[in-house]
């Protein structure tokens, strides 16, 4: 059974559940949060339980797309199997940003490592195929500085996950600087101060999206 699991290590102690999104033009393939086909470190695509040769796309299965006659023959030879219903699920876990990083820092705090330990423990029944770690920063500082800071935060999370035995080719990192704040435009107004910095906590985070396979028990 293949599931898409999305986890965000961000602000506030809370949890919620949402349905994963499917890209109609890429039906039959796992897609990430950017609506792109998820791939392994070697560039392979993952098929969902609903995939058939008729759903092949050029990006992942060019030979099947270029040889329709063989596709039709293969479909006649293989008995149709109706897969069991699969309900993609997204488990979202939010953690206080200052638990992960101090303000203006990218080094994981001890409490941040503990939070990641908890994330790894809760994910033991999932065999990860792709893990996306996306770093973010608040609005204080230049665009270039915040871009580097967000990339360093994502890299710090990756390094820690590697120390827990997750394969390097499973983890991809990205930094988005201050471009995707969680706070609204009319919140946290004013110059830099302890109060405003505290208000901007939700913007200092690393979002993690995991696409993997549920391990049968």
C-alpha positions in Angstrom: 0.0 0.0 0.0 1.5 3.3 -1.0 0.9 6.5 1.0 1.9 10.1 0.7 2.8 11.5 4.2 3.5 15.2 4.7 5.1 16.4 7.9 5.9 20.1 8.7 8.3 20.9 11.5 7.1 24.5 12.1 5.5 26.6 14.8 3.0 25.9 17.6 2.1 22.6 19.1 -0.8 21.3 17.0 -1.7 18.5 14.6 -4.1 18.1 11.7 -5.0 15.7 8.9 -5.6 16.5 5.2 -5.9 14.6 2.0 -2.9 14.4 -0.4 -3.3 16.0 -3.8 -3.3 14.1 -7.1 -2.1 15.6 -10.4 -4.7 14.5 -13.0 -2.2 14.8 -15.8 0.1 12.4 -14.1 -2.4 9.9 -12.8 -0.7 6.7 -11.8 2.4 8.3 -10.4 3.3 9.7 -7.0 3.7 13.5 -7.0 5.3 15.9 -4.4 4.0 19.1 -2.9 5.0 21.0 -6.1 2.8 18.8 -8.2 5.9 17.3 -9.8 6.5 13.5 -10.2 8.4 12.3 -7.2 11.7 10.6 -8.2 14.4 8.6 -6.4 18.0 9.7 -6.2 18.6 7.8 -9.4 15.8 9.5 -11.3 13.2 6.7 -11.1 9.5 7.4 -10.8 7.1 5.7 -8.4 3.9 4.1 -9.7 0.8 4.1 -7.5 -1.4 1.1 -7.1 -3.6 2.4 -9.9 -0.8 2.6 -12.5 -1.2 0.7 -15.8 0.9 0.9 -19.0 -1.9 3.0 -20.5 -1.1 5.7 -17.9 2.6 5.9 -18.9 4.1 9.4 -19.4 7.1 10.3 -21.4 9.0 11.6 -18.4 9.0 8.3 -16.6 8.2 5.5 -19.1 9.3 6.7 -22.5 9.5 3.2 -24.0 5.8 2.5 -23.2 4.7 5.9 -24.6 6.6 5.3 -27.9 5.3 1.8 -28.4 1.5 1.7 -28.1 1.3 -1.6 -29.9 3.3 -3.3 -27.1 1.2 -1.6 -24.5 -2.0 -3.0 -26.0 -0.5 -6.5 -26.2 0.8 -6.3 -22.6 -2.6 -5.2 -21.3 -4.3 -8.2 -23.1 -1.8 -10.6 -21.6 -2.0 -9.4 -18.0 -5.3 -10.0 -16.2 -7.0 -6.9 -14.9 -6.6 -6.5 -11.2 -8.7 -4.1 -9.2 -6.5 -2.7 -6.5 -7.8 -2.2 -3.0 -8.9 1.3 -2.2 -6.1 3.4 -1.0 -6.7 6.6 1.0 -3.7 8.9 0.8 -3.2 10.7 4.1 -1.2 13.6 5.3 -0.2 13.8 9.0 0.9 17.3 9.9 2.9 17.9 13.0 3.8 21.4 14.1 6.6 22.2 16.6 7.7 25.5 18.1 10.3 27.0 15.8 12.5 28.0 18.7 12.6 24.3 19.6 14.4 23.7 16.4 16.5 26.9 16.0 17.3 30.0 17.9 16.4 33.3 16.2 18.9 34.1 13.4 20.5 30.6 13.8 20.6 27.4 11.8 22.1 25.1 14.4 19.7 22.6 15.8 19.1 23.0 19.5 19.0 19.9 21.8 15.2 20.3 22.0 15.1 20.4 18.2 17.0 17.2 18.0 14.5 15.6 20.4 11.7 16.8 18.2 13.3 15.2 15.1 13.8 12.0 17.1 10.1 11.9 17.8 9.4 12.5 14.1 11.7 9.6 13.2 10.1 7.3 15.8 6.6 8.1 14.5 7.7 7.4 10.9 9.1 3.9 11.6 6.1 2.2 9.9 6.8 4.2 6.7 9.6 3.2 4.3 10.6 6.6 2.9 11.2 7.0 -0.9 11.5 10.8 -1.1 11.9 13.2 1.8 11.7 17.0 1.0 13.1 19.3 3.7 12.3 23.0 2.9 13.7 25.7 5.0 12.1 29.1 5.7 13.1 32.4 7.5 11.3 35.4 8.9 11.4 38.9 7.2 14.3 40.4 9.2 17.5 40.5 7.2 18.2 40.9 3.5 16.7 38.6 0.9 20.1 37.0 0.2 20.8 36.4 3.8 17.5 34.8 4.5 17.8 32.6 1.5 21.1 31.3 2.8 19.7 30.9 6.3 16.7 28.9 5.1 19.0 26.6 3.1 21.3 26.1 6.1 18.3 25.2 8.3 17.1 22.6 5.8 20.6 21.2 5.6 20.8 21.0 9.4 17.7 18.9 9.4 19.0 16.6 6.6 22.3 16.1 8.5 20.5 15.1 11.6 18.2 12.7 9.7 21.2 11.1 8.1 22.6 10.5 11.6 19.5 8.5 12.3 20.1 6.1 9.4 18.0 7.6 6.6 19.8 7.2 3.3 21.3 10.4 1.8 19.7 9.8 -1.7 16.3 9.8 -0.1 16.6 13.4 1.3 16.3 16.6 -0.8 16.7 20.1 0.6 15.6 23.5 -0.5 15.5 27.0 0.9 12.8 29.5 0.2 14.0 32.4 2.3 11.3 34.7 3.5 9.1 34.2 0.5 6.5 32.0 2.1 5.6 33.4 5.5 2.9 31.8 7.7 2.0 35.1 9.4 -0.3 37.5 7.6 0.7 40.9 6.2 -1.2 42.8 9.0 0.4 40.8 11.8 3.8 41.3 13.5 4.0 45.0 12.4 6.8 47.2 13.6 10.6 47.4 13.8 12.7 44.5 15.2 11.9 43.9 18.9 11.5 41.0 21.2 7.7 41.2 20.8 7.9 41.2 17.0 10.5 38.5 16.8 8.3 36.3 19.0 5.3 37.1 16.7 7.3 36.0 13.7 8.0 32.5 15.1 5.8 30.7 12.7 7.9 31.9 9.7 11.1 30.3 11.0 10.6 26.7 10.2 11.5 23.6 8.1 8.7 21.8 6.3 9.2 18.1 5.6 7.2 16.1 3.1 7.6 12.4 3.1 6.5 10.1 0.3 6.8 6.4 1.1 5.3 2.9 1.5 3.5 1.7 4.5 5.3 -1.3 6.0 3.0 -4.3 6.4 2.8 -5.5 10.0 
